[in-house]
Amino acid sequence: MTMKEILTFLDALMRHNDREWFQAHKAEYQRAQAHFNQFAEKLIVETGKFDPSVKDLTIPDCTYRIYKDMRFSKYKIPYKTHMGAYLCPHGKKSGYAGYYFHLEPLESEDYSFGNMLAAGLYNPTPSLAIAIRDRIHTEPELFAAAVKAADKYYHWEDNAKLKKVPNGYPQDDPHAEYLKLKTFTIAAPLPDDIVLGTEERLLDYVVSVFREAKPVNDFINQVIEGGCW
């Protein structure tokens, strides 16, 4: 099994997203998931070399079920059309900022990011978002430097921001765009030639991009560990 074969399976699942097809191809899914997990294990090891907070994670700490909870989905299809691994301190349910690896064919009926990498913290609680904004307001140069270090990432879309600077901060603050953030994530496209090349090259590339995001994750996780929110 290769990354190309994983994407071929996910593409087929996208086009036949029903229980009958999935049951007929379950062995193929299991092979694809097993190979994805093997790659994720290598990611844990290599990412743990520069960020020890993730070095002891296991596959269940980082990966997700293929089965969708359709109660909360606009598109009532039973299976996800992607595979992802989220590496963060204490595992994916901890609420910490971390590093995300995502494989998905484009043109999904549900939504599709394509192959991508991401980092930071998605959709924090309102109190935690305020605490992160407070630190950004107090140490704006440190946060700006962390964002700048993440050179391969693009940053926040307008729909991830408030329309105005929240109450309690100067409306003319020079870092107003950071204070408007509702979610503190950055993302990077994962080029096809990297995904479809050798897995050694893919691993090296992903780890190098994750490394750039460590200052952003550190900034957010220091707020979380401070506990004053």
C-alpha positions in Angstrom: 0.0 0.0 0.0 1.2 3.5 -0.9 -0.1 7.0 -0.2 -1.4 7.0 -3.8 -3.4 3.8 -3.1 -4.8 5.4 0.1 -6.0 8.4 -1.9 -7.4 6.1 -4.6 -9.4 4.3 -1.9 -10.6 7.5 -0.4 -11.6 8.8 -3.9 -13.6 5.6 -4.5 -15.3 6.0 -1.1 -16.2 9.6 -1.9 -18.0 8.3 -5.0 -19.7 5.4 -3.4 -20.3 6.7 0.1 -22.8 4.1 1.4 -22.7 1.1 3.7 -23.1 -1.6 1.1 -20.1 -0.4 -0.9 -18.0 0.1 2.2 -18.7 -3.4 3.5 -17.8 -4.9 0.2 -14.4 -3.0 0.3 -13.8 -3.2 4.0 -10.6 -5.2 3.7 -9.2 -2.5 1.3 -10.1 0.2 3.9 -8.4 -1.8 6.6 -5.2 -2.0 4.6 -5.3 1.7 3.8 -5.9 2.6 7.5 -3.1 0.3 8.6 -0.6 1.9 6.2 -1.8 5.4 7.2 -1.2 4.4 10.9 2.3 3.2 10.1 3.1 6.5 8.6 1.6 8.4 11.6 3.8 6.3 13.9 6.8 7.6 12.1 5.5 11.1 12.3 5.2 10.8 16.1 8.8 9.6 16.4 10.2 12.3 14.2 8.1 15.1 15.5 8.9 14.0 19.1 12.6 14.7 18.3 12.0 18.5 18.2 8.8 18.6 20.3 9.1 16.1 23.2 5.5 16.9 24.3 4.2 14.5 21.6 6.9 11.8 21.7 4.9 9.3 23.8 1.6 9.5 21.8 0.0 6.4 20.4 -2.0 5.9 17.3 -5.4 6.0 19.2 -4.2 9.3 20.6 -3.8 10.8 17.2 -6.1 9.3 14.6 -9.8 9.2 13.9 -12.6 6.8 13.0 -13.7 6.7 9.4 -17.4 6.6 10.5 -19.1 10.0 10.6 -21.5 11.2 13.2 -24.3 12.3 10.8 -26.2 14.1 13.5 -23.9 17.1 13.1 -23.3 17.0 9.4 -25.0 18.9 6.6 -24.3 16.1 4.2 -25.8 12.8 5.4 -23.1 10.4 4.2 -21.9 7.7 6.6 -18.1 7.8 6.0 -15.4 10.5 6.1 -13.5 11.0 2.9 -10.2 11.8 4.6 -7.7 10.3 7.0 -6.0 12.5 9.5 -3.5 12.4 12.4 -3.4 15.2 15.1 -0.3 15.2 17.2 -0.6 17.3 20.4 0.3 17.0 24.0 -1.9 14.4 25.8 -3.7 13.4 22.7 -6.4 14.7 20.3 -9.1 15.2 22.9 -6.8 17.2 25.3 -7.7 20.6 23.9 -4.0 21.5 23.2 -2.5 23.0 20.1 -0.7 20.6 17.8 0.3 19.4 14.4 -2.2 17.9 11.8 -1.5 15.7 8.8 -4.5 15.3 6.4 -5.0 13.2 3.3 -8.2 13.7 1.2 -9.1 13.7 -2.5 -10.5 17.0 -3.8 -14.1 17.3 -4.9 -15.6 15.7 -1.8 -19.4 16.0 -1.6 -19.1 16.9 2.1 -16.1 19.3 2.2 -12.6 19.0 1.1 -9.3 20.6 2.1 -7.3 18.3 -0.2 -3.9 17.1 1.1 -2.8 19.5 3.7 -0.9 20.2 7.0 -2.1 22.4 9.8 -1.1 23.5 13.3 -2.4 25.6 16.2 -5.7 25.3 17.9 -9.1 25.0 16.3 -12.2 26.4 17.8 -11.1 27.1 21.4 -13.7 27.7 24.2 -14.6 31.4 24.5 -12.7 31.7 27.8 -9.5 30.2 26.3 -9.8 32.4 23.2 -9.9 35.4 25.4 -6.8 34.2 27.3 -4.9 33.7 24.1 -5.9 37.1 22.8 -4.8 38.6 26.2 -1.3 37.1 25.7 -1.2 38.3 22.1 -2.1 41.8 23.3 0.6 41.6 26.0 3.3 39.9 23.9 2.4 40.8 20.3 6.0 40.7 19.0 6.5 37.2 20.3 3.3 36.0 18.6 4.1 37.8 15.4 7.6 36.2 15.3 6.0 32.7 15.9 3.7 33.3 12.9 6.5 34.6 10.8 8.6 31.5 11.6 5.8 29.3 10.0 7.0 30.3 6.6 5.3 27.5 4.6 1.9 28.1 6.1 -0.9 30.4 5.0 -2.8 32.0 7.8 -6.3 33.0 8.8 -9.2 33.4 6.5 -11.8 36.1 7.1 -14.4 33.6 8.2 -12.1 32.6 11.1 -12.1 36.2 12.4 -14.4 38.6 14.2 -15.5 41.6 12.2 -14.3 44.0 14.9 -11.6 44.0 17.6 -13.3 42.5 20.7 -14.3 44.7 23.6 -11.4 45.3 26.0 -8.7 45.9 23.4 -7.8 49.1 21.6 -9.7 49.3 18.3 -6.6 50.8 16.7 -4.2 48.2 18.0 -1.4 47.5 15.5 -2.0 43.8 15.9 -5.8 44.1 15.6 -6.0 41.3 13.0 -4.6 38.8 15.5 -7.0 40.0 18.2 -9.9 39.3 15.9 -9.1 35.6 15.6 -11.8 33.1 16.6 -9.6 30.1 15.9 -5.9 30.0 16.1 -4.9 27.7 13.3 -2.5 27.9 10.3 -2.4 25.6 7.3 -0.2 24.6 4.5 -1.0 22.8 1.2 0.7 19.4 0.8 2.0 19.3 -2.8 1.0 16.3 -5.0 4.6 15.6 -5.9 5.5 15.3 -2.2 2.5 13.0 -1.4 3.0 10.8 -4.4 6.8 10.5 -4.1 8.7 8.3 -1.7 7.5 8.1 1.8 10.9 9.0 3.1 10.7 12.3 1.3 7.1 12.8 2.4 8.1 12.2 6.0 11.0 14.6 5.9 8.8 17.3 4.3 6.0 17.0 6.8 8.3 17.0 9.7 10.1 20.1 8.4 6.8 22.0 8.0 5.6 20.9 11.4 8.9 22.1 12.9 8.2 25.6 11.6 4.9 25.7 13.5 6.3 24.8 16.9 6.6 28.4 18.1 2.9 29.0 17.4 1.9 25.8 19.3 4.2 26.7 22.1 2.7 30.2 22.4 -0.8 28.7 22.7 0.0 25.8 24.9 1.8 28.0 27.4 -1.5 29.9 27.8 -3.3 26.6 28.3 -0.8 25.3 30.8 -1.1 28.6 32.7 -4.7 27.7 33.5 -5.9 31.3 34.0 -8.9 31.1 31.7 
